[in-house]
Amino acid sequence: MSCFQGLFFCPEAASLLLHNFCIYHINPPGHESSCSWERLQFVKIILCLLLMTWLIKFLMFLTILVMCMGVTAGAYILSLFAIKNRERVLGLILVSPLCKAPSWTEWLCNKVMSNLLYFYGMCGLVKECLLYRYFSKGVRGCAEVPESDIVQACRRLLDERHSINVLRFLQAIDRRPDITEGLKTLKCRTLIFVGENSPYHSEALHMTAKLDRRYSALVEVQACGSMVTEEQPHAMLIPVEYFLIGYGLYRPSQFIGSPRSPLSPSCIAPELLSPESMGLKLKPIKTRLSTKR
């Protein structure tokens, strides 16, 4: 939940997402509150979840399709799931995604953190390394500027995690295979967000280059780290809305008093829709939709 609270608690997101979709949230095993599981079998869990949902939908004679949204490691798992289940995945919304095997730098950093977790638990150095991966320097703070609320909340959440499960998580990430070749087989539309200060910025660019340009789009968010969903969730709303409109999946909520669409003129002043005010670079946003149906 620490990856999505900023986005889903944003009032405009309620109109955009909560009123239009049935949302299933998947936590890595052992990382939900008060849990001590240690096994990390992400893809199997997603398959089990879909199987249970499919059994329900089968009784109603409905076809099951999913729209997947994931952040960093979650984006990698959902991309892998889409590669293996192309007929079930309608689209991908990925934030700071991974697709290559770990670099030597990442591998070494994970090894250092794993040893610290094993011997010292969730110590300060481990938390600093993780926060560096998640957030930009602007919100992490410095001597002159205090930490932002989202970083302080993330610190508290890290304190609540079982160190052995974080260790298992890092070990699982270290063993991930390169899925670059599999990306070329994807036909679902893919929307990628990445902060310009994210350590995974080059990885997102690499992934975008390997995807079919007719079905993919890249949004770079200025002054932002990996967790765009937490650090700058408003920068995601309009690109996501256009992405969903392309499927015909989005419809404004009819409930009285509910949050309006982010594209509604009565919701946001026109000057606030400028790229600069949203913190977006328009040049990297390349959306090429196929003319074929």
C-alpha positions, 0 to 999 in steps of 0.5 A: 500500500505504501506505493499507492496511497498517494495516488488513490487518496488523491480526490481526482483518482477516485473519479478516474479509477475507483468509480470505473474499476474493481481493484485488487491490490497485491502485497508481496508475501510477508510485507503486509501488516503483521505478517511473517511469511517468507516465500516470494512467489509473485507470479503464482499469487497473481495466477491464483488470484485470477483463477479465483476471479475467473471461477466467479466470472465463469458462472456469469459467462463473462470474459476476464481481462485485467489492467495491471499497474505496478511500481518498480519490482511490482512493474517487473512482475506484472510485465512478466505476467503479461508476457506469459498471459498475453490473452488476459492482460488488456494493458500495463501502467508501469512506474519506474519499471525493471526489465533487465537483470541486476547490474553489478552496482545494483547487485553489490548494493543489494548484497550489502543491504542483505548482509546488514539486514541479516546481522543488524535488522532494519538499521538506519543505513538500510533505510537510507539506501531504500529511500534513495531508491524510492524518492528524489533528493528534494523530498528526502531532505537535507541539512537545510530542508526537512524530510517530507511527510511521505518520506517520514511515513515510509520510514515508519513503514520500513520499521514495521517490516520484518527484516528477514522478509525484506532480505528475502525480497532483495534476494528474489530481486537479485535473481530476476532474469532479463525479460527484454526479449519477451517485451517484444511479444507484448501487444497490449498498450503500455504506459510507463512513468518514470521520475527523472531522478529515479535510479531506474530512469535508464531502465525505463528508457531501455524498456520503452525502446524495446516495446512496440512503439505503436502501443507504448508511451513514456512519461518522464516526470520532472523533479521526481524519484522512482515513486511517482505514485507517491511523490507526484501522483497528480502528474499521472492523472491526465496521462492515465485518463487519456490512456483509459479513454483509448480503451473506452473504459473511462466514464465520468462518475454520475454520483452527486458530490463525487470527485470530478474527472481530472480533465473536467474544466470545472475541476482544474483551471486551464492554466493548471493543465500546462505541461510545466505546471504538471511537472511533465516533459512533453517531448518524451511522451510518444503515444502511437496508437495502431489504426487497426482494430 
